Amino acid sequence: MSEITAAIDEQAANTLFDTAVGAVGPQSRSGTGNLGPFTASYTVTGTLSNGDVDLIPPGTIRIVDLRLDWQLDLSFGFDLSSFLPDFCLPQVCVNIPCVGRVCTPRICIDWPTVTVPVSFGDFVKATADFGLSITLQGGVWKVEAVVQGVPNLQFGASTAALLVAIGLAATPVLLAIPFIGPFLAVAVNAILVAIGIAGITGFLGPILSPFVSGLRIPVYQQPQQFVVLPAETAVDPQVDIVIDQITAAVAHNAPEDELVLGADISA
Amino acid sequence: MSLTQAENVYIAAHEDALNALVEAVCTDRPRLLVYGSPAFVPTTTVQETSMAAIPFPGVAGGIEWRVRLSRPVIDLHPQSVALPPELALAQGGLSIRLGVEICLDCRRLRIDPRPPRPNDDDTKPATHPLREATCCKLEVFAVGGLQRVAAAGGQDAITFRIDGVEIVDVAPEEVERLLECLLFMILQAVLATIRIPLTALRAGAFALALTVGPAIEDDQVKARGI
């Protein structure tokens, strides 16, 4: 048995995780991804908020409906070469008296890549299981809830609106291209429809998963040299103890499941 | 039975943890255990607390004294440390064992043949050095309980309440009672300055607004809250 025991029930655990998850704050990531034939560079900002905590003995903390609010800034590149055949003016040669044979160069038109910015925000939910990690690093004891595996993200129906947002952003840009603009707009929108919800979740999944899959939620953090009393006067200095050992577990103490921390101390 | 019971947060500190906390306070602030008048303790330092001599007519500078306590050892109910038969550890109570050394500066006083002067002041600080310290060491047992108090800064804390004191092997009985009375006051005053914040009793884990306790049971201090 530990010298010091501290325990909380699920209600207090919910309060603890509300605060701890909220304290993680907004996080941002950047990268590139592929949506169908299109390439997109992105910057995404995600903010987590707690769901419902379920303590599962002997060592699992499950958070149901852990919510990630995300804001995605995409820069979509439409490579027109994907839609239009290469167009080349062939080499033409003529024989000119007194000059000889003169040839024009072969001229090919390189279709540009049209870049379209798109901003979109939504949320996903996940049910994540966390294990307990206890570390002593740099003289600080930490107990963290560490997510196990990669939780399955539950996209809402509104996520499909990202396809509409891309279409709405791309259409006026493509329509502005002389002669072939309408054709390009129709083609791109047709491709977006073909990509569908499965394609969009396949695109967003790898972008958003790291916000949850690498999650470590602080449960306890105290210096090993723990201050019992602060210094009060020149003759009443600070009083410290040493926290020699920390344990953490989820225990079933009927009728409750409780998160239990133990500590051994010395003067 | 759940640890938190009808509350949401539970903390418990075993008597070993409580003794470690008391040891930490006494180690870092040893002056809480040593008190003396200027001939013994000229100034207050981290090590010792300087106090006035006991004024007494005809004793220039007053009676010099020192009280030195050893670190108290706490035993929480149920009893695991033997007590003198005069003391019983009640349910929910605690016992304290410690050593006390009381010293007096014994001087041979000379009678002043001159007539008494109106400006004689026996309470002015002694300027003489310590001559001969006469000391006695006593083993003291006490029983009592916990009291909820505020530590410096206003945070929730506990301290130790004395209900009874017993000194073993002192005779005659009147002297024993006198010393027990003296030590009751000294111990209560000294122990009341040792205030253990609840944050230390939970090693900083989980915020607690106390609603139940602190109470002593199973060799532990237990408290619950939200």
Interface residues (C-beta under 8 A of the other chain):
Chain A: M1 S2 E3 I4 T5 A6 A7 I8 D9 Q11 A12 T15 L16 Y220 Q222 F226 V228 L229 P230 E232 V235 D236 P237 Q238 V239 D240 I241 I243 I246 N253 A254 P255 E256 E258 V260 L261 A263 D264 I265 S266 A267
Chain B: M1 S2 L3 T4 N8 V9 Y10 I11 A12 A13 H14 D16 A17 A20 L21 E23 A24 V25 T27 D28 R29 R31 T44 T45 V46 A151 A152 G153 R195 I196 P197 A200 L201 R202 A203 G204 A205 F206 I226
